Amino acid sequence: MQIDLKQEDSIISDFLKSIGPWAQHVIIGGGYAPIIYKLYLAHSEKSNPPVGTRDIDSLIPRKITNKLDKNISDYLQNSGFSRVRKDYDQPATEAYVKEIAGVEIEIEFLTDAHREGVTKNVTVAGIVAQPLRYLELSLQAAKEFKTTAKLAGLVVAPEAWIFHKGLTFPKRSDKAKQYKDLYGIWYVATQLEGFSDEAISKLPTLIQKRPSKWVKTFQDNLIEWIEAASPQDWRQLETQDPFGQLSKLRFEQLVQSILSRACSNKKTR
């Protein structure tokens, strides 16, 4: 799905306005991160936009020290978002839904898993957040941006976004989402000119500070996917890019470059 950048700017601005002062604690990740990179941080007129999404993954720490007058749920519902419960867990997984700029947008909140094997949802500032492994990495690495309307927000740093996607994409039960994650890695790492170059240059430093087990998982996930990918898998991956820039050869070259630069000095065995 190709995107309208003006429409996306309106969506992001509306979301930040809706959460009010909580924007200083919420970090946008997921599929909206590449859109934010393109819109506000890459400063590259020539680069193609990323594929669109209608889900804003909002990352939030488990504990927030400075309390605000109202919780996030109150701000969202006062701004016209409807809360939707998605299962019967205790507490139930939830999303906040609203039509913005003519499209339905869904907000979900994620937090770190705290420790391996933790899957129980947690309540933070009035919202239910789903725990996700490795998310502490993204919570510790954020970049500030400002929309056209001068609203400030936080987005996951691109090097952390790439690393997290590489760690987690095989866990996706929906194979189509695996292709989207791999496309996202390729897009953020190659399609935003100097911004992409900077992200790749910072990736080795980020990786050196992480457990060797994480680095090995990142490396093995990418290598094993490439080695096991069928011709159909490659076709499905290539079709994620509506501009025809993604190819099997270019993706393999990217992975080789990332692993040789980012993982060569980190002991993984």
N, C-alpha and C positions, 0 to 999 in steps of 0.2 A: 504494500500500500504506500504510494507516494504521498508526501505530505505538503501541506500549505504552510509555509513558515510563519506567515502572519497569523493564521489560525492557531498554530501551536504557541505562538507568543501570547495570544489572548488566553489560551487554556492555562498556561503556566502562571501568568499574572493573576488570573482568577483564583487559582489554587493557593498561591502565596497570600493573596489578600484574605482568602477565606480562613486560613489558619492563624492569621494575625501574628502575635508575638511568638507563637510556637515555631515560626519559620526559622528562628535562630537555633532550634534544636532538631528539626527534621531535615534529613539529607535525602535528596531525590536520587534513586538508583534505577535499576531495571532498564527497560527500553526507552524511557524518557531521558536517560543520561546522555546518549549520543545526540539526541535532538537539542539538548541544552548546550552541549559542546559546539555543535554547528551554529546555533543561533547566537550565542553570547561570548564564547571563549576562543573559538578557532580563528576568527578574523580572516576567513578565507572565502572570498567571493566565488572562486573557481570550483571549489569542491562540491560534489553532488550531496544532496541531503540524505540522511539515513531513511530507512523504512520506518513508517509510523506505527504507533501503538495507541491504545485507548486506556491503558492501565498505568497509573502512576504509583510505582512502588516507593513507599515512603519509609525510610529507615529511622529508627528512634532508639536511643539507649534504654536499657532496662531501668536505670535510675536517673532521675533528673533532680539536681540539687535545688535550683531556684524555682519555687512554685509560682505559678501565674494565677490571675484572678479567676479564670475559667479554664476548664480542661479542653483538650483538642476536640472532643466530640461535640461539646457545646458550640464551639466556634464553627465547626463544619455544618452542624444542623441549623444554626442561626443564619448561615450563608446559603441555605437552600439544598444542602446535601441530605440525602435519605440514607439511613443506616440499614444495611441488609445483612441478616445472619445467614451464613452459608452452610452450616452443618450443626450437629448437636453436641459438639464438644463443650467442655466446661473449662474456661469460658469459650463460647462459640466463635469460630472464625467469622470475621465480619468485613464488610466493605462499605464504602460511602460512595453514593452514586448521584450524579447531577449532569444535566445537559449544559454544556458550555460551548459557545460558538457553534451551535448547531449539531454537536455530537455528544453522545453519552460517555462520560468519563467515570472511571471506577478507581477509587483510591483504596489501597491496601497498605497496612502497616507491618513492617518486619523488624525484628530485633535479633541480637546475637543469641546463639543456642546456649551460651554460658559454659556448657561442657558437652562433650560428644555424647550423642544419644538422647539429648533433651529435645522433646517434640511438643510438649504441652504449651499451649498459648498462654500469654501473660497479659495482664492489664497494666497499661502505662498511661497516665494522664487522661483517663477516661476512655481510652480506645483499647481494643484488643490487638496485640501484635503477635505475629507468627514467628517462632524462633527459626533461624536458618544458620546452618553451620558455616563457619568462616566469616560471618558477617561483621565480626568485630574489626576485621581488616578495613572494611569500607567505612565503618563508623569512626575510625581513627584517621581517615584520609579523605578530607573534603575540600572542595574549592568553592569560593563565593562567586556568585554571578548576579547581575542585575538585568531585569527585563527592560523592554522598551519603556514601560511605565515607571521605571526606576524602583521597582520592588526587588528587594534583596532576597536571595535564596542560597541554599547549599546543594551541591551535587557531588557525588562520589568522584574522587580524583581519577582520571582516565587510566593510569597505571594500575590502580587498585581495582578498577572495574574490569580490566582485561584479566588480571590475575584471578579475581573471584569467578568470572565466567569460566575460565579454564579449569578451575577447581570443581565446579558444580554442574557443568552441562551434562555429563553422563547420567546424573541422577534424575534428569527429566524423564518422567514416564511417557510423555508425549514426544515422539520423535521429531515432529514438526518444530517443537520448541528448541530441540537440540540444534537443528539447522539454523534457527534464528539466533541462538547464542553464538554459534560459530561464525555466522555472518557478522554479528556485532563485534566480535574480536577483530575480524579482518577489517571492518569499517573503521573502528576507532584507531587501530594500529597503522592504517595505511592511507585513509582517504581525506584526512584533514590537514594535509601538508605539514607545516611547521609544528602545529599542535600535536599531530600524531608522532612526529619525530621526537618531540620533547617527552611524550608519554613513554615511548620505547626506551629512551635514554634513562628515564627514571626507574624503569622496571627492575633492573638489576639491583639497585640500592634497596628498593622495597623488598625484593625477594630475599636478599641476604639477611634481613632482619626477621625472617619467618622461620618456623620450625622446618628442619630438613624433610620431615614427613610430608608437609604441605607442598614443598618444592617438588618432591618425587611424584606426588599425586598430580600436580599440574603438568609436569613433563610427561608422565605415563598416559594421562588422559588424552593429550593431543597426539602423541605418537601412536597410541593404540587405535584411536579413531581413524587416523590416516591409513594405517596398515589394514584395518578391517573394512574400510569403506568400499562399497560396491559401486559400479558405474551409475546405478540409480541414485545412490547416496550423493555422489558428486553432482549429478544433474539437479537433485533437489537443493543442494547447497548453492550451486551457481544461480539457480532461479530466485534465490532470496534477494539478489541485487537487481533491481529493475533497470539499471544503467549498463549492465553487461560487463562490468569491470572485474568481477570476481570470477576466477577460473581455478581449476585444480592446480595448475602449475604455480600460480601466484599465491594460492593459499599454502601450498607445501613450502614455497620459498619463505613466506612469512614465518611459519612455524619453525623452520630451520634457523632463521635469523634470530627469532625470539629466544629459542632454547640455547643457541650457541652464545648469545650475549648475556642472557639473564641467569642461566643455570650452570654454566661451565665451571664457575668458581665455587659453587655450593655443593658440598658433599651430600649426595642423596642416597647413598647405600649404607 
